[in-house]
Amino acid sequence: MAAIGPLVGEMAASTCVRATAISIGKTADDLTSEDMPALEASVRRLLGPVAPANVIAEVLANIQEGVR
C-alpha cells in the first residue's frame, strides 16, 4: 500500500490491495511476489476508471520496486 498510496491516495491503495488479497484467499499482509499478476490486474481494473494510464503504470512500477 505504501507504493500505491502517494500516487492515488491511501483509500484507493488500501482498496486495491485488500480486494486483491481477498480475491485470492489471502490477507493484505500475506501477499507475496507470486501474487503480483493478481495485484496488477486488480490495480488496472480498480484504477482504470479514475486514473490516467501513466499514473497506473507508475503505480505498478512502484509496486514492482517494492517487492524485489
C-alpha positions in Angstrom: 0.0 0.0 0.0 2.9 2.3 0.6 3.9 2.1 -3.0 0.4 3.0 -4.3 -0.8 5.5 -1.7 1.3 8.5 -2.7 0.0 8.3 -6.2 -3.7 7.5 -5.7 -4.4 8.1 -2.1 -4.5 5.8 0.9 -8.1 4.9 0.5 -7.7 3.7 -3.1 -4.4 2.0 -2.3 -6.0 0.1 0.6 -8.9 -0.9 -1.5 -6.8 -2.3 -4.3 -4.5 -4.3 -2.1 -7.3 -5.7 0.2 -9.6 -6.5 -2.7 -6.8 -8.4 -4.4 -5.9 -10.3 -1.3 -9.5 -11.3 -0.6 -10.0 -12.4 -4.2 -7.1 -14.9 -3.9 -8.0 -16.0 -0.4 -5.3 -14.1 1.4 -5.0 -11.1 3.6 -3.1 -8.0 2.5 -0.2 -9.0 4.8 0.0 -12.4 3.2 0.6 -11.2 -0.4 3.9 -12.2 -1.9 5.7 -11.5 -5.2 3.9 -14.5 -6.7 0.7 -12.6 -6.3 1.9 -9.7 -8.5 -0.2 -10.8 -11.6 -3.3 -10.7 -9.5 -2.4 -7.4 -7.9 -1.5 -5.8 -11.2 -4.9 -6.9 -12.7 -6.7 -5.5 -9.7 -4.9 -2.2 -9.9 -5.7 -1.9 -13.6 -9.4 -2.8 -13.0 -10.0 -0.6 -10.0 -8.0 2.4 -11.0 -8.7 2.3 -14.7 -11.9 4.4 -14.5 -10.4 7.1 -12.2 -6.7 7.3 -13.0 -4.8 8.1 -16.3 -2.8 5.3 -17.8 0.5 6.9 -16.9 -0.4 7.0 -13.2 -1.4 3.3 -13.3 1.9 2.5 -15.0 3.8 4.4 -12.2 1.8 2.7 -9.5 2.6 -0.7 -11.0 6.3 0.2 -11.3 6.4 1.3 -7.7 4.8 -1.9 -6.6 7.3 -4.0 -8.6 10.1 -2.0 -7.0 8.8 -2.7 -3.5 8.5 -6.5 -3.9 12.0 -7.1 -5.3 
